[in-house]
Amino acid sequence: MKTETSNSTIQVKEIASNGSSEYDVSQIMGGMYGDGLIGLKGAFNRQWVSQLHEDVIKAYEEALKRPGGTVGRGPKRHYVEIHPEDIRGFVELCTHPWVVAVCEAVLGPQYKIVEIGFDIPNAGAVNQPWHRDFPAPDDTITGRRLNSLAFNLTTVDVEEDMGPFEIAPGTHWDLPEGFEHGMFPPKSLYSRYEQRAQRKYPKMGDISARSALTIHRGTANHSHKARPALVLGVDAPGAINSERHDLQVTKRYFETLPHILREHLTCRLVENLEPVVQAHSIEGLMMGEA
């Protein structure tokens, strides 16, 4: 197993003439179509992330109190889908130049934001089985094209004993032969993933983008601390991941959003927010690794 102290970073080209930054599209495409995971260190300052952490913990505590507020992703693990209005910083996240550059490069200029939520592996969480987050679509299996992305942003500094995220680079192209529900590879393939495995130790402020089809797992959390990670799901035109989620935005909040963000949201406009009943359940994760 390989270990890395942070996610791979994308080269930034500074353009002195106008003071803006340009991200190298060839490196973005090479990373996403090669390893299936790229990252940017220090995209946000620690104060911004601390505020996000407060909002995530508050949303988690509220979700635990209502039926259907969380969905299990294994023992001591939960996923919670939230409303954009539940967190401060949603606009800054979605309009960050690197996030926009990655979405446009991989998914095209008409990309759609379809999900905002977070994963929390609590103390005592065990190894998940190797898996994909959903079955590979025909666009990827036959067309060899990525039509969705998952951005992840930790709200804490990840340490070795906190159950770091583990991923097997390049496996987003694996054909799902023998995969249970198209998501869970047979144990006969585990040695392949273990040979490729990289554990990730991002710090507060780092952000990553990955294909949710790249084989991965959460590892055992031996610490006494939770490891929250925000998830932003984005689709290309024609992808159907929005069917797994219920992104809601109030009309009054929608009107405050910048146009560049409004045109990329696939959401349900409502007068008042409704509690999200978690729908994207992954049954094969409930027992942890056998």
C-alpha positions as CSV (number, residue, x, y, z in Angstrom):
1,M,0.0,0.0,0.0
2,K,1.3,3.4,-0.9
3,T,0.8,6.3,1.4
4,E,0.7,10.0,0.5
5,T,0.6,13.0,2.8
6,S,-1.8,14.8,0.5
7,N,-3.8,14.5,-2.7
8,S,-1.9,15.0,-6.0
9,T,-1.9,18.6,-6.9
10,I,-2.6,20.3,-10.2
11,Q,-0.1,22.8,-11.6
12,V,-1.2,26.4,-11.6
13,K,-0.1,28.8,-14.3
14,E,0.0,32.4,-13.1
15,I,-1.0,35.0,-15.8
16,A,0.8,38.2,-14.8
17,S,-1.1,40.4,-17.3
18,N,-4.4,40.3,-15.5
19,G,-3.5,38.8,-12.1
20,S,-5.7,35.7,-12.6
21,S,-4.8,32.1,-12.6
22,E,-5.2,29.4,-15.2
23,Y,-5.4,25.7,-14.4
24,D,-3.7,23.4,-16.8
25,V,-6.5,21.5,-18.6
26,S,-4.2,18.8,-19.9
27,Q,-3.2,18.0,-16.3
28,I,-6.8,18.0,-15.1
29,M,-7.8,15.6,-17.9
30,G,-4.7,13.5,-17.5
31,G,-5.3,13.1,-13.8
32,M,-9.0,12.4,-14.0
33,Y,-8.7,10.0,-16.9
34,G,-5.5,8.5,-15.6
35,D,-5.7,8.0,-11.8
36,G,-9.3,9.1,-11.4
37,L,-8.4,11.5,-8.6
38,I,-6.8,15.0,-8.5
39,G,-6.5,17.6,-5.8
40,L,-5.5,21.1,-4.9
41,K,-3.8,22.0,-1.6
42,G,-4.8,25.1,0.3
43,A,-7.8,26.0,-1.8
44,F,-9.5,27.5,1.2
45,N,-8.2,29.1,4.4
46,R,-8.5,27.3,7.7
47,Q,-11.0,29.8,9.1
48,W,-13.4,29.2,6.3
49,V,-13.1,25.4,6.8
50,S,-13.6,25.8,10.6
51,Q,-16.9,27.6,9.9
52,L,-17.8,24.8,7.5
53,H,-17.0,22.2,10.1
54,E,-19.4,24.0,12.6
55,D,-22.2,23.9,10.0
56,V,-21.6,20.2,9.2
57,I,-21.6,19.1,12.8
58,K,-24.8,21.1,13.5
59,A,-26.5,19.5,10.4
60,Y,-25.3,16.1,11.5
61,E,-26.8,16.5,15.0
62,E,-30.1,17.6,13.6
63,A,-30.2,14.8,11.0
64,L,-29.6,12.1,13.7
65,K,-32.8,13.3,15.5
66,R,-35.2,12.8,12.6
67,P,-36.3,9.6,10.8
68,G,-34.4,9.1,7.5
69,G,-32.1,12.0,8.3
70,T,-29.0,9.9,7.8
71,V,-28.1,6.8,5.8
72,G,-25.6,4.2,7.0
73,R,-22.4,3.6,5.1
74,G,-21.1,1.0,7.4
75,P,-20.8,0.6,11.2
76,K,-20.3,4.0,12.8
77,R,-20.5,5.7,9.4
78,H,-23.2,8.0,8.1
79,Y,-23.9,10.0,5.0
80,V,-26.2,13.1,5.1
81,E,-27.5,15.0,2.2
82,I,-28.1,18.6,3.1
83,H,-29.5,21.8,1.6
84,P,-27.0,24.4,0.2
85,E,-28.5,26.9,2.7
86,D,-27.4,24.6,5.6
87,I,-23.8,25.7,5.2
88,R,-22.0,29.0,4.9
89,G,-19.6,29.0,2.0
90,F,-21.7,27.1,-0.5
91,V,-21.2,29.9,-3.1
92,E,-17.4,30.1,-2.5
93,L,-17.1,26.3,-2.9
94,C,-19.1,26.1,-6.1
95,T,-17.5,29.1,-7.7
96,H,-13.9,28.4,-6.7
97,P,-11.8,28.8,-9.9
98,W,-10.3,25.3,-9.6
99,V,-13.7,23.7,-9.1
100,V,-15.1,25.5,-12.1
101,A,-12.0,24.6,-14.2
102,V,-12.2,20.9,-13.3
103,C,-16.0,20.7,-14.0
104,E,-15.6,22.5,-17.4
105,A,-12.6,20.4,-18.5
106,V,-14.1,17.0,-17.6
107,L,-17.8,17.5,-17.9
108,G,-18.1,20.4,-20.3
109,P,-19.5,24.0,-19.9
110,Q,-23.0,22.8,-19.3
111,Y,-22.2,20.8,-16.1
112,K,-24.8,20.5,-13.4
113,I,-24.4,20.5,-9.6
114,V,-26.7,17.8,-8.3
115,E,-25.6,17.0,-4.7
116,I,-24.3,18.5,-1.5
117,G,-23.8,16.4,1.6
118,F,-21.2,14.9,3.8
119,D,-19.7,11.6,5.0
120,I,-18.8,11.1,8.7
121,P,-16.7,8.1,9.7
122,N,-17.0,8.2,13.5
123,A,-14.7,6.6,16.1
124,G,-15.1,2.8,15.7
125,A,-15.8,2.8,12.0
126,V,-14.4,-0.3,10.3
127,N,-12.9,-0.9,6.9
128,Q,-15.5,-0.7,4.1
129,P,-15.5,-3.2,1.4
130,W,-13.9,-2.0,-1.9
131,H,-16.6,-0.4,-4.0
132,R,-17.9,2.2,-6.4
133,D,-20.5,4.7,-5.3
134,F,-22.9,3.7,-8.1
135,P,-22.8,1.4,-11.2
136,A,-20.7,2.6,-14.1
137,P,-22.9,4.1,-16.9
138,D,-22.7,3.2,-20.5
139,D,-20.9,6.5,-21.2
140,T,-18.0,5.1,-19.2
141,I,-18.2,1.4,-20.0
142,T,-18.6,1.7,-23.7
143,G,-17.9,5.3,-24.5
144,R,-14.9,5.6,-22.1
145,R,-16.1,9.0,-21.0
146,L,-16.5,10.4,-17.5
147,N,-19.9,12.0,-17.0
148,S,-19.8,12.8,-13.2
149,L,-17.4,14.0,-10.5
150,A,-17.4,14.0,-6.8
151,F,-15.5,16.8,-5.0
152,N,-14.4,16.1,-1.4
153,L,-13.3,18.6,1.2
154,T,-12.2,17.5,4.7
155,T,-13.3,19.7,7.6
156,V,-10.4,18.3,9.8
157,D,-6.7,17.5,9.4
158,V,-6.7,13.8,8.5
159,E,-4.4,11.6,10.6
160,E,-3.4,8.0,10.2
161,D,-5.6,6.7,12.9
162,M,-8.8,8.5,11.8
163,G,-9.7,6.1,9.0
164,P,-8.3,7.8,6.0
165,F,-9.9,7.5,2.5
166,E,-8.2,4.8,0.4
167,I,-8.4,4.6,-3.4
168,A,-7.0,2.4,-6.1
169,P,-6.0,4.7,-8.9
170,G,-7.0,3.9,-12.5
171,T,-9.8,1.5,-11.5
172,H,-12.6,3.7,-12.7
173,W,-12.1,2.0,-16.1
174,D,-12.4,-1.6,-14.8
175,L,-15.3,-3.4,-16.4
176,P,-17.8,-4.5,-13.7
177,E,-17.5,-8.2,-14.4
178,G,-18.7,-10.1,-11.4
179,F,-19.5,-6.9,-9.5
180,E,-22.4,-7.2,-7.1
181,H,-25.0,-4.6,-8.0
182,G,-22.4,-3.3,-10.4
183,M,-20.6,-1.7,-7.5
184,F,-18.9,-4.3,-5.3
185,P,-16.0,-6.2,-7.0
186,P,-15.5,-9.9,-6.0
187,K,-12.9,-10.6,-3.3
188,S,-10.7,-12.3,-5.9
189,L,-9.9,-8.7,-7.2
190,Y,-9.0,-7.3,-3.8
191,S,-5.3,-8.0,-4.2
192,R,-5.3,-5.8,-7.3
193,Y,-6.7,-2.9,-5.3
194,E,-4.4,-3.4,-2.3
195,Q,-1.4,-3.3,-4.6
196,R,-2.6,0.0,-6.1
197,A,-4.0,1.5,-2.9
198,Q,-3.2,5.0,-1.8
199,R,-4.3,6.5,1.5
200,K,-5.0,10.2,1.5
201,Y,-4.2,12.6,4.3
202,P,-5.6,16.0,3.3
203,K,-5.5,19.0,5.6
204,M,-8.1,21.6,6.2
205,G,-8.4,23.7,3.1
206,D,-7.4,21.0,0.6
207,I,-10.0,19.9,-2.0
208,S,-10.0,16.9,-4.3
209,A,-12.1,15.8,-7.3
210,R,-12.6,12.1,-8.2
211,S,-14.6,9.8,-10.3
212,A,-16.9,8.0,-7.9
213,L,-16.3,4.9,-10.1
214,T,-12.7,4.6,-9.0
215,I,-12.6,1.7,-6.6
216,H,-12.2,3.0,-3.0
217,R,-13.0,2.5,0.6
218,G,-13.0,4.2,4.0
219,T,-10.6,2.6,6.4
220,A,-11.0,1.8,10.1
221,N,-11.2,4.8,12.4
222,H,-9.1,3.9,15.5
223,S,-9.1,7.4,16.9
224,H,-11.6,9.0,19.2
225,K,-12.4,11.7,16.6
226,A,-14.8,11.9,13.7
227,R,-13.6,12.6,10.2
228,P,-16.2,14.7,8.3
229,A,-15.8,15.2,4.6
230,L,-18.0,17.4,2.5
231,V,-19.3,16.0,-0.8
232,L,-20.2,18.0,-3.9
233,G,-21.7,16.0,-6.8
234,V,-21.6,17.2,-10.3
235,D,-22.9,15.7,-13.6
236,A,-22.4,16.2,-17.3
237,P,-25.5,16.7,-19.5
238,G,-27.2,13.4,-19.9
239,A,-26.0,11.9,-16.6
240,I,-28.8,10.8,-14.2
241,N,-27.2,11.1,-10.7
242,S,-29.7,13.9,-9.9
243,E,-32.3,11.1,-9.6
244,R,-30.5,9.8,-6.5
245,H,-30.7,13.2,-4.7
246,D,-33.1,16.0,-3.8
247,L,-31.3,19.2,-4.1
248,Q,-33.6,21.9,-2.8
249,V,-33.1,25.7,-2.8
250,T,-35.6,28.3,-1.6
251,K,-36.6,30.9,-4.2
252,R,-35.4,33.7,-2.0
253,Y,-31.9,32.1,-1.6
254,F,-31.8,31.3,-5.3
255,E,-32.2,34.9,-6.2
256,T,-29.2,35.9,-4.1
257,L,-26.9,33.4,-6.0
258,P,-24.5,34.7,-8.7
259,H,-25.7,33.9,-12.3
260,I,-22.6,31.7,-12.9
261,L,-23.9,29.4,-10.1
262,R,-27.6,29.5,-10.8
263,E,-27.1,28.3,-14.3
264,H,-25.3,25.2,-13.0
265,L,-27.7,24.1,-10.3
266,T,-30.1,21.2,-10.9
267,C,-32.4,21.8,-8.0
268,R,-36.0,22.0,-6.8
269,L,-37.1,25.5,-6.1
270,V,-39.3,25.6,-2.9
271,E,-40.9,28.2,-0.8
272,N,-39.7,26.5,2.4
273,L,-37.1,23.8,2.8
274,E,-38.3,20.3,3.4
275,P,-36.3,17.7,5.4
276,V,-34.2,15.5,3.1
277,V,-35.1,11.9,3.3
278,Q,-31.8,10.1,2.4
279,A,-32.3,8.0,-0.7
280,H,-28.8,7.1,-1.9
281,S,-28.4,4.0,0.2
282,I,-25.5,1.6,-0.5
283,E,-26.7,-1.6,1.1
284,G,-23.4,-3.5,0.6
285,L,-21.6,-1.1,2.9
286,M,-23.8,-1.7,6.0
287,M,-21.8,-4.6,7.5
288,G,-18.3,-3.3,6.7
289,E,-15.6,-5.5,5.2
290,A,-16.3,-9.2,5.8
